[in-house]
Amino acid sequence: MSPVTGVVKGSTASVTLPTAAIKTHLSSDIAPSLFADVTLPHPGAASSVREFDVIVGAPPDVTPVSADSPYYAGTIAFFGHMMNMMGPAHDATFAIPLPKTPEAFHGLTAANAIVNIRIVPRGRSQEAPALKAVSIRAR
């Protein structure tokens, strides 16, 4: 499967994937076969929010998640303050394995399914930065 680019709106991206690829991912007994490349701006020096959870397929009201949540894909964290980042923030891209839980994926009866990926600040009630890009690729 070639990488599939998602449509980004704010801190959420929607990616249309072949259902067969998702079913293969879910049925594999080994490591995940689908990965999301998530691009977001590096927080500026003044930003206090530096950790973000990546949530896949969760209802909109689900924001705090833990590692045992069926929607949890991973955590993105920026360490240290970059003193030279007084201007525009640079973008950073992280490879996140998609969860291997059926709850994270919906509409698997059609040929294609929409996968929603969202970032939320970890442990904070502040708003997440806008995603720059999301794509999903097979390993």
C-alpha positions in Angstrom: 0.0 0.0 0.0 1.4 3.4 -1.0 1.2 6.1 1.7 -2.2 7.8 1.9 -2.4 11.4 2.8 -5.2 12.6 5.1 -7.4 15.7 5.1 -6.4 17.9 8.1 -8.7 20.2 10.0 -7.4 21.7 13.2 -6.0 18.9 15.4 -7.9 16.1 13.5 -7.1 14.3 10.3 -9.3 12.0 8.3 -7.6 9.4 6.1 -9.5 7.0 3.7 -7.9 3.6 3.7 -8.7 0.3 2.0 -10.6 -1.8 4.5 -8.5 -4.8 3.5 -5.4 -3.1 4.8 -7.0 -2.3 8.1 -8.3 -5.9 8.5 -4.8 -7.2 7.7 -3.4 -4.8 10.4 -5.9 -6.0 13.0 -5.5 -9.7 12.3 -1.7 -9.8 12.4 -0.3 -11.5 15.5 3.0 -9.6 15.2 3.9 -5.9 15.2 1.6 -3.3 13.7 1.6 -3.1 9.9 0.0 0.4 9.6 1.8 3.6 10.8 0.7 7.2 10.8 3.2 9.9 10.0 2.0 12.8 12.1 3.4 16.3 11.4 2.9 19.2 13.8 4.7 22.4 14.6 7.5 22.2 17.2 6.3 24.2 20.3 7.9 27.6 20.7 10.1 28.4 23.6 7.1 30.0 25.5 4.8 27.0 25.0 4.0 25.0 28.2 2.3 22.2 26.3 5.0 19.8 25.0 3.3 16.4 25.2 0.4 15.2 23.0 -1.5 11.9 22.9 -2.4 10.5 19.5 -6.0 9.1 19.4 -7.4 7.0 16.6 -11.1 6.5 16.0 -12.3 7.9 19.3 -15.6 9.8 19.7 -15.1 13.6 19.8 -15.7 13.8 23.6 -12.9 11.3 24.4 -9.8 13.4 25.2 -8.0 12.0 28.2 -6.7 8.6 27.3 -4.3 6.1 28.8 -2.1 3.5 27.2 -4.8 0.9 27.8 -7.4 2.8 25.9 -8.5 1.1 22.6 -8.0 4.5 20.9 -4.5 5.3 22.2 -1.8 5.2 19.5 1.0 6.9 21.3 2.4 10.0 22.8 4.4 12.7 21.1 6.7 14.6 23.4 9.1 17.5 22.8 12.0 17.7 25.2 13.9 20.8 26.3 13.4 24.4 25.1 14.9 25.5 21.9 16.3 29.0 22.6 16.7 29.8 18.9 13.0 29.2 18.2 11.9 32.8 18.6 10.5 32.9 15.1 8.1 30.5 13.4 8.0 27.0 14.8 9.6 24.3 12.7 7.6 21.2 11.9 8.4 17.7 13.3 7.1 14.4 11.9 6.6 11.3 14.1 5.9 7.7 13.0 3.1 6.3 15.2 1.9 2.7 15.0 -1.8 2.5 14.7 -3.6 0.6 17.5 -4.5 -3.0 16.9 -7.9 -2.7 18.4 -11.2 -2.9 16.4 -12.7 -0.1 18.4 -10.4 2.4 16.7 -11.7 1.6 13.3 -15.2 2.1 11.9 -17.0 1.2 8.7 -15.1 -1.9 7.9 -17.9 -3.3 5.8 -17.3 -1.0 2.8 -14.3 -1.2 0.4 -12.8 1.9 2.1 -12.9 3.2 5.7 -12.2 6.6 7.1 -9.7 6.6 9.9 -9.8 9.7 12.2 -6.6 10.7 14.0 -6.5 13.4 16.6 -3.9 14.9 18.8 -4.7 16.2 22.3 -2.5 17.8 24.9 -1.5 15.3 27.5 -2.8 16.2 31.0 -3.8 19.7 30.1 -7.0 21.4 29.1 -5.3 23.6 26.6 -6.0 23.4 22.9 -3.8 21.2 20.7 -1.8 22.8 17.9 -3.1 22.4 14.4 -1.8 19.4 12.6 0.3 20.1 9.6 -0.1 16.8 7.9 -1.0 13.1 8.5 -0.4 10.2 6.2 -0.8 6.4 6.8 1.6 3.9 5.3 2.1 0.2 5.6 5.3 -1.3 7.0 
